[in-house]
Amino acid sequence: MSGLLLRSHMNAGQDGSATPDPMKDWVAQAKTGRYSNASDYVRDLIGRDQVRTDKIAEMQRFVDDGIESGVGSHSADELFAVATARAQIGRGRD
């Protein structure tokens, strides 16, 4: 197929979208597990993608805030020690 997506190798969905046969086969496999049908599987994928996108946006906000805050006065070792202490407290280790 060399980069061309041939219509004969695709199936049209109800919404007019086309899904390649290997993807349809993958979705069909999902029905044998924790999903009762393809719609449940697709809804779960969309939900997971939304959560992932939100987490990425949150991380980007942290990066932007860090860049906007300018250069700090603490050494890398001091920052690492503070981060390690915070992580241990967050895990319930005092």
C-alpha positions in Angstrom: 0.0 0.0 0.0 3.1 2.2 0.4 1.5 5.0 2.4 -1.8 4.9 0.7 -4.9 3.9 2.6 -7.0 2.0 0.3 -10.8 2.1 0.8 -11.1 -1.6 0.1 -9.2 -2.4 3.3 -11.4 -0.3 5.5 -14.8 -0.6 7.2 -17.0 2.5 7.6 -18.3 3.1 11.2 -21.7 4.5 12.1 -20.3 8.0 12.4 -18.8 7.9 8.9 -15.3 7.2 10.2 -13.3 4.4 8.7 -11.4 1.9 10.8 -8.7 -0.3 9.3 -9.3 -4.0 9.6 -6.5 -4.7 12.0 -7.9 -2.1 14.4 -11.4 -3.6 14.1 -9.8 -7.0 14.9 -8.2 -5.5 18.0 -11.5 -4.0 19.2 -13.2 -7.3 18.6 -10.6 -8.9 21.0 -11.4 -6.4 23.7 -15.0 -7.7 23.8 -13.7 -11.0 25.2 -12.3 -9.3 28.2 -13.7 -6.6 30.5 -15.7 -4.8 27.8 -19.1 -6.1 26.7 -19.0 -4.3 23.3 -16.9 -2.1 21.1 -18.6 1.1 22.3 -17.7 0.4 25.9 -14.1 -0.1 24.9 -14.0 3.1 22.8 -15.6 5.1 25.7 -13.0 3.8 28.0 -10.2 4.7 25.6 -11.6 8.2 25.2 -11.9 8.6 29.0 -8.3 7.5 29.5 -7.1 9.8 26.8 -8.9 12.7 28.4 -7.3 11.9 31.8 -3.9 11.6 30.1 -4.4 14.9 28.3 -5.3 16.7 31.6 -2.2 15.3 33.3 0.0 16.5 30.5 -1.6 20.0 30.6 -1.0 20.1 34.4 2.6 19.1 34.0 3.0 21.8 31.3 1.6 24.3 33.7 4.2 23.3 36.3 7.0 23.7 33.7 5.6 27.1 32.7 5.4 28.2 36.3 9.0 27.0 36.9 10.3 28.9 33.9 8.4 32.1 34.8 9.7 32.0 38.4 13.2 32.6 37.2 16.5 31.3 38.4 16.5 30.0 42.0 19.1 30.4 44.7 19.2 26.7 45.9 21.7 24.2 44.6 20.6 21.0 42.8 21.5 19.0 45.9 19.3 21.2 48.1 16.4 20.9 45.8 16.8 17.1 45.5 16.8 16.8 49.3 13.6 18.9 49.6 11.9 16.8 46.9 13.0 13.6 48.5 11.7 14.7 51.9 8.4 15.7 50.4 8.0 12.4 48.6 8.7 10.5 51.8 6.1 12.5 53.7 3.6 12.0 50.9 4.1 8.3 51.2 3.5 8.4 55.0 7.2 8.1 56.0 8.1 10.7 58.4 
